[in-house]
């Protein structure tokens, strides 16, 4: 027997994916996953960008798990999804195997898949090798209600963490990182409440610490540590953590800096542990000044000492900004969550930046950055879609478009230099004086390439586009009649769907 979704008798649920519209979500709710989906809807509010427009969201949580020492990751989902996810993980340098529990219509429907998952975690739970095993339900097992919450919480001392990361509940891979970080912090908080926990292997400080929320360039936590030193505060662990024990010291902090503003589930755990959380980050001159004040106030530090910390940091940042100016118009977009911080830095470096789009949602932790940007004439678009980003680029005709791959591709087609945000911008230092000069080199070099873009465009002028793109021996065999006929079918199906929804 094959399980089918409620309104389609002939489409087995295991054959569906990102392209299946609302069917998987309906199926998941029928299968009892409403509480999880409602929580996700609250944590990751949707906007115009309500479906993944880039990579599978589960890549975010998978990467967080793969980066942790002594943590195993197991995926449960369609083979094609798992293939894609493991491929991308290894492309980005995962040096660990990804576990996979395959399924068929039968194991999905009879509940055998859950038993298979349970057997596999029992088999893997070796305390000499692992502190934790993370099991992730992808779209189809989530839609089928495979109940990971019923897995044992611990086997032989190895923690079992089960999460649902469906593309129809988590809009971006950035927010999927929060799903796992939040689940791990919740687990660790329960452990702390239950009794003593092991100390972290890394350095221990007697100063109060500030936990840093969000993956960043490896030197940035050190820069932040140097900025905090005059306040008598140390930089704490970065969440998502690199080992289980760090979760305890992350919770045992004096405050939390939401450097990336979308970690809603993680913040919930810190708030439950009684920790104050501040937003924004020490980027540029004004950003660093405001951030040091916010940290100082949150830790109840004497204003004179905060002034000293600013005096120690700000002149060097001003110098670095002056030494690496950026002149030109830039549009900026991405899906990492750090877009508003980069936008601030670009503007402080002298760039004319009329638009910043982020695929992440609006939260209170980026409100100050958004207000700062808007006061400088920059349009801030949360949950920006690809269409928003491309439209902004076309509207503002920038000297450089920084964005996701399709935005950059579009820019290059138009002869506008483009830089890929994830690899070329977000993977650079951004904080303090080190960040202040770090973007100019790559940004200025890209803008200087405008002449080359124009020459390439002129060279390819007349080469086909859209239907006529590619190499053709003769004229492309266009069939507008077929196309019209197909469009009619699509329109008819859309009308039928709309009518069905009205019933
Ligand atoms: S798991 Fe990822 S790739 Fe697979 S259907 Fe869901 S969103 Fe798409």
Boltz pocket constraint, residues with backbone or C-beta under 6 A from the ligand:
constraints:
  - pocket:
      binder: B
      contacts: [[A, 16], [A, 17], [A, 18], [A, 19], [A, 52], [A, 56], [A, 57], [A, 58], [A, 77], [A, 78], [A, 81], [A, 84], [A, 138], [A, 139], [A, 140], [A, 165], [A, 166], [A, 167], [A, 168]]
      max_distance: 6.0
